[in-house]
Amino acid sequence: MAQHNIFGQRAERIAAQFLENQGYTILDRNWRSGHKELDLIASDGRTLVVVEVKARTTSRWGNAEVWVDNMKIRRIVNATDAYLRLKCIDLPVRFDIITIIGEEGKEAIEHIPDAFFAPMN
């Protein structure tokens, strides 16, 4: 497996543990349906929280959340719609980003609730 894939998987485990420590329940990790993919799906008891995990070894090229552009947002929203329909879930949805920057054992974690909203069209 490529090194960046290993790093990404580790980052998703760190993000899931972070959310669990904050009281969230992890419902799914790396959910896929065809080309649709969601990193983490969690619940805070009232809201379904879809989390995009972004990881970098350094912030040299900017903050990781800037890599969630409009095209990525549309993909996440479309995947979320498919997830909600498949699982018959009728809850409010929030889209968060968790960034993990740094080398193993020295990661900085940032949780950005309501990082973006579903586009209207």
N, C-alpha and C positions, 0 to 999 in steps of 0.2 A: 504494500500500500504506500502511496506517495506520502511524503513527510507532511505536506500541507493538509492532507486528509486526516492524518493522525492528529495533528494539531487541532483541526476543526472538531473532531469527535471529542477530544479532551475538553475543548472549550464548551461544547454543549453539555457535557457531564458537569462541569463546574457551574454553568448557568443553571442547570436543573437543581443542583444541590443548593445554590444560592437562593433560588425561589422557594424551595422546600423549607429552608431555614427562616424565610420570611413568612411562612404560614400558607403558602400556595400548595395546591395538590397538582401534581403532574399527571395529566391525562394521557398524553402521547408524546413520544419523541421521534423525530425524523419520520413523521407521517407522510406517506406517499400514495398517490393515486395517479397512474399514468405519468405525465410530466409535471404534475402538481406536487409540491413539497412544502412542508411546514417544519421548522426546526423543533419548536416546543409548543405544546398546547397545555395550558394550565387553567386552574380555576381558583378564584379567591373566595369562593362560596356564593357569590352573587353574579359574577361576570366570567365569561370565557375569555381567557387572556392568550392571545397568539403572540409568540415571542420569536423574533428574528435574532439569531445570535451572530455577532460579528466579532471575529478575532484577528488580531495582528500581533506580531512579535514586537512591533515598535509603532509609535504614533508619528514616525518621521514623515509619512505620506499623508498625514491628516487623520482626523478622528475616524474610527471605523464606521460610525453611523452614516457618514456621508456616502458610503457605498450602497445605501438603500435609496436608490433613485426611483423616479416615477414608474419606470418599467417594472422594477422589482416589487414596488408597492402593489401594482396591478396584479402581478403574479400571486403575491401573498393573499390579496383579497379574493381572487378567483379560487385559490386553493381552500381558503377558509369557507367560502360559500359551498364548495363541494363537500368539505368536512361536515359542516352543519347539516346539510341535506342527508348525507350518508348516515350520520349518527342521530338524526332526528332531534337536534338540539335547538331549543328556542330560548336563548339567553342573550343578554346584551354582550357585545364583543368589543374588546379593547386590543389595540395593537401596540406592543412594546418592543423595544430593542434592548438587548443586553450586549454591551461591548466588553471584551476581555482583551487587554493589551499587556504584553510582557512575556517573558520567558517562563518556563515551567517553575512553579514554586514562588514566582515573584509577580504574579498577575494582578493587574488593577481591574476591578469589576465596576462597571457603571450600568445601572438600570434606568432606562428612560421610559417611564409609563406614558401612555398616550403619545407615542412617538410620531404617529401619523394617523390619518383618518382615511376611510374608504372614499375613493373618488366618487363624485356624484354621477358620472356618466360612464 
